Amino acid sequence: LRRPWERPAEPRRLTPARVRRGFRNVRATAARPAAAPKPSKPGSGRPPGSKNKHRAKRHDVGKTVKRAESIKEHQARRGLTSS
């Protein structure tokens, strides 16, 4: 509202008070600069019945061999040669 000694503003003139008063109506109709809406359900994933695209990775166990490769070599190490 204007003071009694101020001239009335013309109807089309925007003032901070008029913007504040009408902002709720403008905001309801204007697009909001927000992120895209999130999907409400999970995606399709792998459809049942279709094959896997990538096989699971296989990793070496990393064990060190304590025994010999063959039984004869193992027995030779222990001194139990049977010949």
ChimeraX commands (.cxc) that place a marker at each C-alpha (Angstrom):
marker #1 position 0.00,0.00,0.00 radius 0.5
marker #1 position 1.11,3.48,-0.75 radius 0.5
marker #1 position 1.31,6.35,1.67 radius 0.5
marker #1 position -1.35,9.08,1.47 radius 0.5
marker #1 position 1.14,11.59,0.07 radius 0.5
marker #1 position 2.38,9.20,-2.69 radius 0.5
marker #1 position 0.81,9.15,-6.13 radius 0.5
marker #1 position -1.09,5.96,-7.00 radius 0.5
marker #1 position 0.82,3.69,-9.38 radius 0.5
marker #1 position -0.75,2.90,-12.75 radius 0.5
marker #1 position -2.41,-0.55,-12.81 radius 0.5
marker #1 position 0.14,-2.20,-15.17 radius 0.5
marker #1 position 3.17,-1.01,-13.18 radius 0.5
marker #1 position 4.88,-3.80,-11.23 radius 0.5
marker #1 position 6.04,-2.97,-7.73 radius 0.5
marker #1 position 7.77,-5.26,-5.22 radius 0.5
marker #1 position 4.59,-5.45,-3.16 radius 0.5
marker #1 position 2.49,-6.42,-6.19 radius 0.5
marker #1 position 5.01,-9.07,-7.20 radius 0.5
marker #1 position 5.01,-10.45,-3.66 radius 0.5
marker #1 position 1.22,-10.54,-3.59 radius 0.5
marker #1 position 0.86,-12.24,-6.95 radius 0.5
marker #1 position 3.80,-14.62,-6.70 radius 0.5
marker #1 position 1.71,-17.49,-5.32 radius 0.5
marker #1 position -0.50,-17.38,-8.43 radius 0.5
marker #1 position 2.49,-17.15,-10.79 radius 0.5
marker #1 position 4.32,-20.01,-9.08 radius 0.5
marker #1 position 1.34,-22.35,-9.30 radius 0.5
marker #1 position 1.17,-22.06,-13.10 radius 0.5
marker #1 position 4.88,-21.71,-13.97 radius 0.5
marker #1 position 7.18,-24.68,-14.55 radius 0.5
marker #1 position 9.43,-25.49,-11.62 radius 0.5
marker #1 position 13.19,-25.75,-12.33 radius 0.5
marker #1 position 13.55,-29.06,-10.51 radius 0.5
marker #1 position 15.15,-32.36,-11.43 radius 0.5
marker #1 position 13.30,-34.88,-13.58 radius 0.5
marker #1 position 10.85,-37.04,-11.64 radius 0.5
marker #1 position 12.21,-40.33,-10.38 radius 0.5
marker #1 position 10.66,-43.55,-11.69 radius 0.5
marker #1 position 8.25,-45.08,-9.21 radius 0.5
marker #1 position 9.18,-48.70,-9.86 radius 0.5
marker #1 position 12.45,-50.51,-10.51 radius 0.5
marker #1 position 13.76,-50.89,-14.04 radius 0.5
marker #1 position 13.40,-53.96,-16.22 radius 0.5
marker #1 position 16.85,-55.37,-15.44 radius 0.5
marker #1 position 17.55,-58.67,-17.17 radius 0.5
marker #1 position 14.28,-60.04,-18.53 radius 0.5
marker #1 position 13.59,-63.64,-17.51 radius 0.5
marker #1 position 14.56,-66.15,-20.18 radius 0.5
marker #1 position 17.36,-64.06,-21.69 radius 0.5
marker #1 position 21.01,-65.06,-21.42 radius 0.5
marker #1 position 23.58,-63.18,-19.37 radius 0.5
marker #1 position 25.57,-60.69,-21.42 radius 0.5
marker #1 position 28.73,-60.87,-19.26 radius 0.5
marker #1 position 30.02,-63.87,-17.38 radius 0.5
marker #1 position 31.07,-63.42,-13.77 radius 0.5
marker #1 position 34.78,-62.77,-13.31 radius 0.5
marker #1 position 36.90,-65.65,-12.06 radius 0.5
marker #1 position 39.83,-64.92,-9.78 radius 0.5
marker #1 position 42.79,-67.11,-8.95 radius 0.5
marker #1 position 42.75,-68.40,-5.39 radius 0.5
marker #1 position 46.33,-67.35,-4.87 radius 0.5
marker #1 position 47.39,-70.46,-2.94 radius 0.5
marker #1 position 51.03,-71.49,-3.00 radius 0.5
marker #1 position 51.66,-75.16,-3.72 radius 0.5
marker #1 position 53.03,-76.90,-0.64 radius 0.5
marker #1 position 52.93,-80.35,-2.14 radius 0.5
marker #1 position 54.87,-81.57,-5.13 radius 0.5
marker #1 position 53.12,-81.79,-8.47 radius 0.5
marker #1 position 53.25,-85.60,-8.59 radius 0.5
marker #1 position 53.11,-88.28,-5.90 radius 0.5
marker #1 position 56.46,-89.74,-6.94 radius 0.5
marker #1 position 58.12,-86.35,-6.54 radius 0.5
marker #1 position 56.43,-85.96,-3.18 radius 0.5
marker #1 position 57.66,-89.34,-1.98 radius 0.5
marker #1 position 61.16,-88.58,-3.27 radius 0.5
marker #1 position 61.24,-85.41,-1.18 radius 0.5
marker #1 position 60.20,-87.32,1.92 radius 0.5
marker #1 position 62.64,-90.17,1.25 radius 0.5
marker #1 position 59.98,-92.83,0.65 radius 0.5
marker #1 position 61.08,-93.98,-2.77 radius 0.5
marker #1 position 59.58,-97.33,-3.73 radius 0.5
marker #1 position 61.75,-98.72,-6.51 radius 0.5
marker link #1:1,2 radius 0.2
marker link #1:2,3 radius 0.2
marker link #1:3,4 radius 0.2
marker link #1:4,5 radius 0.2
marker link #1:5,6 radius 0.2
marker link #1:6,7 radius 0.2
marker link #1:7,8 radius 0.2
marker link #1:8,9 radius 0.2
marker link #1:9,10 radius 0.2
marker link #1:10,11 radius 0.2
marker link #1:11,12 radius 0.2
marker link #1:12,13 radius 0.2
marker link #1:13,14 radius 0.2
marker link #1:14,15 radius 0.2
marker link #1:15,16 radius 0.2
marker link #1:16,17 radius 0.2
marker link #1:17,18 radius 0.2
marker link #1:18,19 radius 0.2
marker link #1:19,20 radius 0.2
marker link #1:20,21 radius 0.2
marker link #1:21,22 radius 0.2
marker link #1:22,23 radius 0.2
marker link #1:23,24 radius 0.2
marker link #1:24,25 radius 0.2
marker link #1:25,26 radius 0.2
marker link #1:26,27 radius 0.2
marker link #1:27,28 radius 0.2
marker link #1:28,29 radius 0.2
marker link #1:29,30 radius 0.2
marker link #1:30,31 radius 0.2
marker link #1:31,32 radius 0.2
marker link #1:32,33 radius 0.2
marker link #1:33,34 radius 0.2
marker link #1:34,35 radius 0.2
marker link #1:35,36 radius 0.2
marker link #1:36,37 radius 0.2
marker link #1:37,38 radius 0.2
marker link #1:38,39 radius 0.2
marker link #1:39,40 radius 0.2
marker link #1:40,41 radius 0.2
marker link #1:41,42 radius 0.2
marker link #1:42,43 radius 0.2
marker link #1:43,44 radius 0.2
marker link #1:44,45 radius 0.2
marker link #1:45,46 radius 0.2
marker link #1:46,47 radius 0.2
marker link #1:47,48 radius 0.2
marker link #1:48,49 radius 0.2
marker link #1:49,50 radius 0.2
marker link #1:50,51 radius 0.2
marker link #1:51,52 radius 0.2
marker link #1:52,53 radius 0.2
marker link #1:53,54 radius 0.2
marker link #1:54,55 radius 0.2
marker link #1:55,56 radius 0.2
marker link #1:56,57 radius 0.2
marker link #1:57,58 radius 0.2
marker link #1:58,59 radius 0.2
marker link #1:59,60 radius 0.2
marker link #1:60,61 radius 0.2
marker link #1:61,62 radius 0.2
marker link #1:62,63 radius 0.2
marker link #1:63,64 radius 0.2
marker link #1:64,65 radius 0.2
marker link #1:65,66 radius 0.2
marker link #1:66,67 radius 0.2
marker link #1:67,68 radius 0.2
marker link #1:68,69 radius 0.2
marker link #1:69,70 radius 0.2
marker link #1:70,71 radius 0.2
marker link #1:71,72 radius 0.2
marker link #1:72,73 radius 0.2
marker link #1:73,74 radius 0.2
marker link #1:74,75 radius 0.2
marker link #1:75,76 radius 0.2
marker link #1:76,77 radius 0.2
marker link #1:77,78 radius 0.2
marker link #1:78,79 radius 0.2
marker link #1:79,80 radius 0.2
marker link #1:80,81 radius 0.2
marker link #1:81,82 radius 0.2
marker link #1:82,83 radius 0.2
view
